[in-house]
Amino acid sequence: MAIVFTVSVLMLVYVYAGYPVFCAFFASLRSRAVRSAADTPPVTIIIAAFNEAACIESTLRNKLSLDYPADRVEIIVVSDASDDGTDDIVRRVAGETGRDVRLLRQEPRAGKTAALNMAAAVASGELLVFSDANSLYGPTALRSLVEPFADPDVGYVTGRMVYKAPDGSLTGEGCSAYMRYENVLRGLETRLGSVVGVDGGIDAVRASLYAPMRPDQQPDFVLPLSIVQRERRVVYQPRALLYEESLSVASDEFRMRTRVALRAWHALRDKAMLLNPFRHGLYAWQLFSHKWLRYLAPVFQATALAANLALVGTAPVWDALLVLQAFFYGLALVGLLLKGRRLPPPLSFPFYLCLLNAAAGNALIRFLRGERQVTWTPRT
C-alpha cells in the first residue's frame, strides 16, 4: 500500500507540476519560433448556436466591430434547430448592418460538430475562425489570431481565453486560475512545437486543412490533433483575447467539464496513433502527459486516499498524511457547502480541483460504459 500511495502522489505531482517544469526545461534547450506577420486574409467566422437568443446579438455585433477589413470577414451562424428566436435575431442583425452575415439552419439537432462541418463546406474564407455564441473578442483579436499563419508550418492557431468572475464565486475564481495555468502551459508547448489543448471559442484553421468530423467528436480537440497528424503546427497566440464569464454555479461547471472530458476520451482513443514517439517525438509525450494522465488524475486521487486509509495506524507518518488529505478535502467540502459565495482564491483551489477531477472521473465512467454526447445546451 505504501508503494500505491507513493506512486499515486508522484503521478499527481507530475501531472500538475512536473509536466510544466519539464516543458520549460525542454523549451529552454530547443525552442521553435513562430514566424508572424501582419496580414488580413479573407476569414470566415463560424458560430454554432442552439437557443442563444440571450447573447447572439452581442456576439455578432462584437465580431462586426473587430479591427479587420469588413470586406474580408464573412460570418456564418449555424442554428442547431433553435426555437427561441435566435434565427430572427441573426437575420435582423444582418439586415441592419448590411454585412456578410449568413444564417444556416441545421434540423433536426445534430450538435456543434455537425454544425461546423456544414458551415465549413460553404465558407469562402482562407481561414476558418471558430467562435462560441457567447464569445466576445478583444478589438484586435482577429488580427492577432491570423498573424501566425504567415508561418507555412502553422495549420491551427488558438487564442487566449480570459474568464471573468464578476461575482467572486468559488467556481469563477477557480476557473480563472485554472485558465491562467493552462495559458502558461500552452505558451511553453508552443515553444516545443504544438499545443495539446485549445479553446474552442477563439481558434482558427486553414480552410484547406479542415477535415469533416463525426458528430460525436469534439471539434476543438479532434481537429487540432488531426492538424498535428498532417505535420502542421498548432500554436498559441496570447494576444488574441477572448472574454467569457465563468460559470458561477458548481453544478453547471461540473456538467460542462464532464461533457468536455467525455468527448476528449473518445478523441484520445480515436487519435491514439499520436502516442507513437518514433513518429511524433515530443508531442507523443505531451499528449500522454497533458491529456491522458490529466484525465486519470481522479484515479490517482482515489488510490492515494484509499492507500492512506489502509496504512493508518502502521506509522505516525501515515496518520499525519491522512490528516493533510482530510484537511484538503475538508476545504473542498466547505467550498461546496458555501454554494458559490466568496472564498479567498488560495482556499478555492481545493474546491475547484476536486470539482474538475470529479467531473473527469464521472466522464471516465461514462466513457467506459460506451456513452457519447453530441448535442449541448447554452452555458448559464
MILUMLUM-366921 format. One record per residue (C-alpha): residue number from 1; x, y, z. Coordinates in steps of 0.001 Angstrom, whole numbers, plus 500000, padded with zeros to 6 digits. Each point is the difference from the previous one (the first is absolute). Layout:
pos->NUM&xx->X&yy->Y&zz->Z
...
END
This chain:
pos->1&xx->500000&yy->500000&zz->500000
pos->2&xx->502902&yy->502350&zz->500660
pos->3&xx->501108&yy->499532&zz->496399
pos->4&xx->496463&yy->500654&zz->498713
pos->5&xx->499789&yy->503200&zz->502034
pos->6&xx->503437&yy->501219&zz->498949
pos->7&xx->499435&yy->499316&zz->496297
pos->8&xx->496556&yy->501649&zz->500091
pos->9&xx->501320&yy->503173&zz->501646
pos->10&xx->502993&yy->500160&zz->497678
pos->11&xx->497692&yy->499716&zz->496998
pos->12&xx->497856&yy->502867&zz->501286
pos->13&xx->503081&yy->502142&zz->500572
pos->14&xx->501254&yy->499170&zz->496519
pos->15&xx->496667&yy->500773&zz->498335
pos->16&xx->499603&yy->503457&zz->501508
pos->17&xx->503582&yy->501121&zz->500671
pos->18&xx->502532&yy->497600&zz->498530
pos->19&xx->498709&yy->500140&zz->496443
pos->20&xx->500097&yy->503831&zz->499796
pos->21&xx->503524&yy->499972&zz->501473
pos->22&xx->501170&yy->497484&zz->497410
pos->23&xx->498347&yy->502041&zz->497247
pos->24&xx->501898&yy->503091&zz->501152
pos->25&xx->503253&yy->498036&zz->500121
pos->26&xx->499635&yy->498515&zz->496514
pos->27&xx->498899&yy->503359&zz->498617
pos->28&xx->503172&yy->501571&zz->501378
pos->29&xx->502043&yy->497428&zz->498082
pos->30&xx->498073&yy->500160&zz->496744
pos->31&xx->497530&yy->502768&zz->499366
pos->32&xx->498117&yy->500184&zz->496696
pos->33&xx->499107&yy->503536&zz->499019
pos->34&xx->496780&yy->500867&zz->498188
pos->35&xx->500396&yy->502324&zz->497043
pos->36&xx->497260&yy->502632&zz->500185
pos->37&xx->499075&yy->502837&zz->497690
pos->38&xx->497234&yy->502572&zz->499814
pos->39&xx->497607&yy->498870&zz->497271
pos->40&xx->496267&yy->499998&zz->499384
pos->41&xx->499037&yy->496896&zz->497998
pos->42&xx->496279&yy->499319&zz->499438
pos->43&xx->498529&yy->498291&zz->503052
pos->44&xx->496735&yy->498263&zz->500789
pos->45&xx->498846&yy->500176&zz->503610
pos->46&xx->497834&yy->496996&zz->500823
pos->47&xx->497596&yy->500050&zz->502938
pos->48&xx->497942&yy->496959&zz->500998
pos->49&xx->496932&yy->501020&zz->501974
pos->50&xx->497209&yy->498207&zz->501799
pos->51&xx->497452&yy->502253&zz->501703
pos->52&xx->502450&yy->502860&zz->500482
pos->53&xx->497500&yy->502878&zz->499735
pos->54&xx->501375&yy->501491&zz->503212
pos->55&xx->503497&yy->500578&zz->498627
pos->56&xx->500156&yy->499472&zz->496222
pos->57&xx->499415&yy->503674&zz->499117
pos->58&xx->502791&yy->501282&zz->502237
pos->59&xx->502307&yy->497305&zz->498613
pos->60&xx->499229&yy->500906&zz->496394
pos->61&xx->500415&yy->503723&zz->500581
pos->62&xx->503268&yy->499280&zz->501793
pos->63&xx->501319&yy->498110&zz->496962
pos->64&xx->498790&yy->502700&zz->497603
pos->65&xx->501828&yy->502694&zz->501992
pos->66&xx->503403&yy->498294&zz->499963
pos->67&xx->503016&yy->501823&zz->498614
pos->68&xx->500096&yy->498114&zz->496705
pos->69&xx->499038&yy->500973&zz->496418
pos->70&xx->496226&yy->499582&zz->499736
pos->71&xx->500184&yy->498626&zz->496468
pos->72&xx->502232&yy->497168&zz->501177
pos->73&xx->497723&yy->498702&zz->502746
pos->74&xx->497187&yy->497540&zz->499375
pos->75&xx->497888&yy->498803&zz->502937
pos->76&xx->498016&yy->496780&zz->499892
pos->77&xx->497618&yy->499152&zz->502836
pos->78&xx->498726&yy->496434&zz->500067
pos->79&xx->496815&yy->499756&zz->502019
pos->80&xx->499723&yy->496487&zz->501390
pos->81&xx->496188&yy->499839&zz->499836
pos->82&xx->499679&yy->503003&zz->502326
pos->83&xx->496431&yy->500828&zz->501019
pos->84&xx->500480&yy->503094&zz->502195
pos->85&xx->500292&yy->502684&zz->497335
pos->86&xx->503739&yy->499656&zz->499391
pos->87&xx->499459&yy->499792&zz->496238
pos->88&xx->497931&yy->503181&zz->499887
pos->89&xx->502667&yy->501921&zz->501898
pos->90&xx->502708&yy->498891&zz->497567
pos->91&xx->497887&yy->501054&zz->497025
pos->92&xx->499253&yy->503363&zz->501596
pos->93&xx->503649&yy->500757&zz->500758
pos->94&xx->500961&yy->499022&zz->496451
pos->95&xx->497338&yy->502329&zz->498587
pos->96&xx->500865&yy->502928&zz->502267
pos->97&xx->503750&yy->499866&zz->499403
pos->98&xx->500024&yy->499010&zz->496335
pos->99&xx->503013&yy->497788&zz->500740
pos->100&xx->500738&yy->496503&zz->498744
pos->101&xx->498142&yy->498099&zz->502717
pos->102&xx->498452&yy->496701&zz->498908
pos->103&xx->497592&yy->497763&zz->501860
pos->104&xx->499932&yy->496257&zz->499466
pos->105&xx->497465&yy->497809&zz->501740
pos->106&xx->500829&yy->496491&zz->501122
pos->107&xx->496932&yy->497883&zz->500554
pos->108&xx->499488&yy->497717&zz->501786
pos->109&xx->502544&yy->500760&zz->502704
pos->110&xx->503345&yy->498417&zz->499292
pos->111&xx->502396&yy->501839&zz->502308
pos->112&xx->502892&yy->502428&zz->499678
pos->113&xx->502346&yy->497801&zz->497996
pos->114&xx->497435&yy->499344&zz->497298
pos->115&xx->499269&yy->503736&zz->499936
pos->116&xx->503663&yy->500810&zz->499410
pos->117&xx->500156&yy->497408&zz->497226
pos->118&xx->496992&yy->501626&zz->498330
pos->119&xx->501484&yy->503493&zz->500160
pos->120&xx->503504&yy->498960&zz->498934
pos->121&xx->498575&yy->498408&zz->496845
pos->122&xx->498680&yy->503373&zz->498745
pos->123&xx->502463&yy->502439&zz->501591
pos->124&xx->501940&yy->502268&zz->497673
pos->125&xx->502830&yy->501084&zz->502321
pos->126&xx->503574&yy->498802&zz->499777
pos->127&xx->499885&yy->499627&zz->503773
pos->128&xx->497129&yy->498625&zz->502054
pos->129&xx->499580&yy->501659&zz->503391
pos->130&xx->497919&yy->498246&zz->502650
pos->131&xx->498067&yy->502026&zz->502556
pos->132&xx->497513&yy->498928&zz->502631
pos->133&xx->496643&yy->501768&zz->500079
pos->134&xx->500960&yy->501775&zz->503243
pos->135&xx->503605&yy->500828&zz->499091
pos->136&xx->501054&yy->503643&zz->499963
pos->137&xx->503310&yy->500786&zz->498297
pos->138&xx->502413&yy->502786&zz->500825
pos->139&xx->500090&yy->502748&zz->497319
pos->140&xx->503196&yy->498702&zz->498351
pos->141&xx->499419&yy->496308&zz->500698
pos->142&xx->499338&yy->499025&zz->496379
pos->143&xx->503105&yy->501757&zz->498681
pos->144&xx->502110&yy->498338&zz->502686
pos->145&xx->498443&yy->496595&zz->499357
pos->146&xx->500924&yy->499961&zz->496297
pos->147&xx->503574&yy->501299&zz->500385
pos->148&xx->501636&yy->496586&zz->500695
pos->149&xx->498602&yy->498636&zz->496725
pos->150&xx->502810&yy->501894&zz->498290
pos->151&xx->502041&yy->496958&zz->501087
pos->152&xx->499321&yy->497238&zz->497433
pos->153&xx->500536&yy->497337&zz->502682
pos->154&xx->497070&yy->501340&zz->502043
pos->155&xx->496637&yy->498409&zz->499280
pos->156&xx->497974&yy->500948&zz->503071
pos->157&xx->500104&yy->502922&zz->502436
pos->158&xx->498260&yy->500318&zz->503353
pos->159&xx->499540&yy->503202&zz->501966
pos->160&xx->499920&yy->500867&zz->503650
pos->161&xx->496829&yy->499562&zz->501986
pos->162&xx->499562&yy->502301&zz->502967
pos->163&xx->497264&yy->498947&zz->502393
pos->164&xx->498276&yy->502782&zz->501873
pos->165&xx->498565&yy->499235&zz->503422
pos->166&xx->497984&yy->503138&zz->500817
pos->167&xx->498313&yy->498472&zz->503006
pos->168&xx->503192&yy->498717&zz->501600
pos->169&xx->498488&yy->496516&zz->500176
pos->170&xx->502065&yy->496967&zz->500875
pos->171&xx->499445&yy->498410&zz->496639
pos->172&xx->500796&yy->503250&zz->498255
pos->173&xx->503205&yy->500637&zz->501953
pos->174&xx->501194&yy->496428&zz->499537
pos->175&xx->499104&yy->499999&zz->496330
pos->176&xx->501943&yy->503227&zz->499413
pos->177&xx->503072&yy->498650&zz->501770
pos->178&xx->499785&yy->496757&zz->498055
pos->179&xx->499944&yy->501855&zz->496671
pos->180&xx->503019&yy->502086&zz->501007
pos->181&xx->501835&yy->496768&zz->500739
pos->182&xx->498935&yy->498507&zz->496654
pos->183&xx->501043&yy->503123&zz->498101
pos->184&xx->503500&yy->499862&zz->501458
pos->185&xx->500222&yy->496346&zz->499057
pos->186&xx->498846&yy->500693&zz->496435
pos->187&xx->502700&yy->502603&zz->499631
pos->188&xx->502617&yy->497427&zz->500993
pos->189&xx->498521&yy->497351&zz->497693
pos->190&xx->500060&yy->502417&zz->497071
pos->191&xx->503719&yy->500470&zz->500526
pos->192&xx->500375&yy->496208&zz->499815
pos->193&xx->498020&yy->499804&zz->496761
pos->194&xx->496261&yy->499596&zz->500520
pos->195&xx->497484&yy->500437&zz->502786
pos->196&xx->497872&yy->497078&zz->501133
pos->197&xx->496817&yy->501789&zz->501088
pos->198&xx->498248&yy->503019&zz->498471
pos->199&xx->497081&yy->502321&zz->500733
pos->200&xx->497083&yy->499325&zz->497684
pos->201&xx->498769&yy->503581&zz->500308
pos->202&xx->502962&yy->501674&zz->498262
pos->203&xx->501733&yy->497655&zz->497580
pos->204&xx->500893&yy->500131&zz->496318
pos->205&xx->501025&yy->497384&zz->497452
pos->206&xx->501040&yy->500135&zz->496374
pos->207&xx->496880&yy->499205&zz->498002
pos->208&xx->502054&yy->497643&zz->497834
pos->209&xx->500826&yy->497910&zz->503076
pos->210&xx->496496&yy->499746&zz->501430
pos->211&xx->498878&yy->496369&zz->500088
pos->212&xx->496325&yy->499181&zz->500699
pos->213&xx->499498&yy->498202&zz->503295
pos->214&xx->497439&yy->497596&zz->501372
pos->215&xx->497178&yy->501758&zz->501890
pos->216&xx->501082&yy->498357&zz->503261
pos->217&xx->503599&yy->501239&zz->499744
pos->218&xx->501221&yy->503032&zz->501945
pos->219&xx->501025&yy->502550&zz->497349
pos->220&xx->502359&yy->502072&zz->502132
pos->221&xx->501997&yy->496877&zz->500844
pos->222&xx->499651&yy->497653&zz->497025
pos->223&xx->500693&yy->502658&zz->497359
pos->224&xx->503257&yy->501257&zz->501574
pos->225&xx->501153&yy->496401&zz->500425
pos->226&xx->499240&yy->499392&zz->496324
pos->227&xx->502116&yy->503034&zz->499102
pos->228&xx->502938&yy->498558&zz->501953
pos->229&xx->499490&yy->496692&zz->498187
pos->230&xx->500419&yy->501912&zz->496754
pos->231&xx->503310&yy->501326&zz->501306
pos->232&xx->498879&yy->503596&zz->500474
pos->233&xx->500331&yy->501962&zz->503212
pos->234&xx->497263&yy->500993&zz->502435
pos->235&xx->501132&yy->503161&zz->501781
pos->236&xx->498821&yy->502371&zz->502715
pos->237&xx->499587&yy->503730&zz->499360
pos->238&xx->499626&yy->501774&zz->503383
pos->239&xx->499162&yy->503357&zz->498411
pos->240&xx->496779&yy->498624&zz->498482
pos->241&xx->497726&yy->500610&zz->502973
pos->242&xx->496632&yy->498424&zz->500672
pos->243&xx->497895&yy->501084&zz->502951
pos->244&xx->497415&yy->497697&zz->501549
pos->245&xx->498274&yy->500024&zz->503343
pos->246&xx->500842&yy->496914&zz->501989
pos->247&xx->497214&yy->497850&zz->501313
pos->248&xx->499152&yy->500975&zz->503567
pos->249&xx->497896&yy->496933&zz->500829
pos->250&xx->501967&yy->496876&zz->500843
pos->251&xx->497451&yy->497639&zz->498445
pos->252&xx->500217&yy->501853&zz->496659
pos->253&xx->503785&yy->499834&zz->500023
pos->254&xx->499864&yy->496311&zz->500924
pos->255&xx->497701&yy->499178&zz->497084
pos->256&xx->502115&yy->502005&zz->497549
pos->257&xx->503253&yy->498409&zz->501158
pos->258&xx->498450&yy->496535&zz->499858
pos->259&xx->498841&yy->500582&zz->496430
pos->260&xx->503426&yy->501257&zz->498929
pos->261&xx->501842&yy->497138&zz->501679
pos->262&xx->497649&yy->497352&zz->498608
pos->263&xx->500479&yy->501208&zz->496443
pos->264&xx->503743&yy->500341&zz->500620
pos->265&xx->500260&yy->496342&zz->501001
pos->266&xx->498448&yy->498972&zz->496700
pos->267&xx->502390&yy->502325&zz->498169
pos->268&xx->502989&yy->498540&zz->501825
pos->269&xx->498929&yy->496528&zz->498946
pos->270&xx->499441&yy->501097&zz->496397
pos->271&xx->503418&yy->501666&zz->499858
pos->272&xx->501976&yy->497436&zz->501982
pos->273&xx->502495&yy->499766&zz->497119
pos->274&xx->501383&yy->503371&zz->501097
pos->275&xx->501472&yy->498262&zz->503055
pos->276&xx->502709&yy->498486&zz->497773
pos->277&xx->503194&yy->501864&zz->501041
pos->278&xx->501947&yy->498643&zz->497021
pos->279&xx->497669&yy->501826&zz->497637
pos->280&xx->498838&yy->502972&zz->502055
pos->281&xx->502936&yy->500542&zz->502347
pos->282&xx->499430&yy->502324&zz->502952
pos->283&xx->496372&yy->500508&zz->499052
pos->284&xx->499232&yy->496380&zz->500950
pos->285&xx->501353&yy->500720&zz->503480
pos->286&xx->498078&yy->503280&zz->500165
pos->287&xx->496711&yy->498344&zz->499059
pos->288&xx->500503&yy->497194&zz->502503
pos->289&xx->500961&yy->502355&zz->502819
pos->290&xx->497630&yy->502894&zz->499375
pos->291&xx->496870&yy->498029&zz->499117
pos->292&xx->500167&yy->496293&zz->500791
pos->293&xx->501537&yy->500422&zz->503439
pos->294&xx->498038&yy->503186&zz->500739
pos->295&xx->496702&yy->498216&zz->499412
pos->296&xx->501217&yy->497107&zz->502156
pos->297&xx->500723&yy->502347&zz->502927
pos->298&xx->496774&yy->499019&zz->501860
pos->299&xx->501198&yy->496399&zz->499952
pos->300&xx->503289&yy->501048&zz->501587
pos->301&xx->498127&yy->502056&zz->502592
pos->302&xx->497774&yy->497058&zz->500912
pos->303&xx->502854&yy->497499&zz->500250
pos->304&xx->502080&yy->502395&zz->502111
pos->305&xx->497130&yy->500439&zz->502449
pos->306&xx->499144&yy->496288&zz->500103
pos->307&xx->503620&yy->498979&zz->500532
pos->308&xx->500435&yy->502618&zz->502720
pos->309&xx->496909&yy->498746&zz->501820
pos->310&xx->501353&yy->496449&zz->499856
pos->311&xx->503320&yy->501138&zz->501506
pos->312&xx->498555&yy->501954&zz->502922
pos->313&xx->501354&yy->498732&zz->503321
pos->314&xx->503061&yy->498346&zz->498498
pos->315&xx->502274&yy->503044&zz->500456
pos->316&xx->499593&yy->503627&zz->501122
pos->317&xx->500849&yy->501302&zz->496534
pos->318&xx->496932&yy->498358&zz->498496
pos->319&xx->497764&yy->501486&zz->502673
pos->320&xx->501424&yy->503463&zz->499301
pos->321&xx->499531&yy->499596&zz->496242
pos->322&xx->496396&yy->498986&zz->500501
pos->323&xx->499425&yy->503122&zz->502091
pos->324&xx->501397&yy->502086&zz->497118
pos->325&xx->497728&yy->498267&zz->497514
pos->326&xx->497016&yy->500453&zz->502303
pos->327&xx->500819&yy->503709&zz->500304
pos->328&xx->500224&yy->500355&zz->496202
pos->329&xx->496692&yy->498239&zz->499364
pos->330&xx->498453&yy->501854&zz->502924
pos->331&xx->500778&yy->503303&zz->498257
pos->332&xx->498445&yy->498634&zz->496836
pos->333&xx->496876&yy->499047&zz->501958
pos->334&xx->499818&yy->503475&zz->501526
pos->335&xx->500088&yy->501431&zz->496502
pos->336&xx->497165&yy->497726&zz->498951
pos->337&xx->497896&yy->500919&zz->503021
pos->338&xx->500509&yy->503715&zz->499412
pos->339&xx->498297&yy->499543&zz->496607
pos->340&xx->501850&yy->502697&zz->498128
pos->341&xx->500582&yy->502570&zz->502711
pos->342&xx->503348&yy->501759&zz->500100
pos->343&xx->503045&yy->498210&zz->501392
pos->344&xx->503605&yy->501254&zz->499733
pos->345&xx->501519&yy->498666&zz->496747
pos->346&xx->502676&yy->497839&zz->501729
pos->347&xx->497232&yy->498195&zz->501856
pos->348&xx->497898&yy->499528&zz->496875
pos->349&xx->502711&yy->497811&zz->498449
pos->350&xx->499030&yy->496744&zz->501792
pos->351&xx->496343&yy->500547&zz->499078
pos->352&xx->500604&yy->500617&zz->496318
pos->353&xx->502619&yy->497258&zz->499621
pos->354&xx->497632&yy->497485&zz->501548
pos->355&xx->497169&yy->501240&zz->497791
pos->356&xx->502165&yy->499559&zz->496893
pos->357&xx->501128&yy->496537&zz->500972
pos->358&xx->496523&yy->498891&zz->501081
pos->359&xx->498775&yy->500991&zz->496538
pos->360&xx->502933&yy->498183&zz->498372
pos->361&xx->499266&yy->496895&zz->502073
pos->362&xx->496317&yy->500138&zz->499046
pos->363&xx->500992&yy->500356&zz->496347
pos->364&xx->502363&yy->497031&zz->500228
pos->365&xx->497240&yy->497791&zz->501391
pos->366&xx->497627&yy->501103&zz->497251
pos->367&xx->502707&yy->499427&zz->497382
pos->368&xx->500634&yy->496464&zz->501238
pos->369&xx->496248&yy->499395&zz->499746
pos->370&xx->500164&yy->501024&zz->496350
pos->371&xx->497979&yy->503218&zz->500406
pos->372&xx->500336&yy->502887&zz->497544
pos->373&xx->498718&yy->503586&zz->500000
pos->374&xx->499266&yy->501872&zz->496788
pos->375&xx->497741&yy->502955&zz->500825
pos->376&xx->500474&yy->502772&zz->502553
pos->377&xx->498027&yy->502631&zz->501866
pos->378&xx->500973&yy->503668&zz->500423
pos->379&xx->502158&yy->500904&zz->502988
pos->380&xx->498096&yy->501602&zz->502849
END
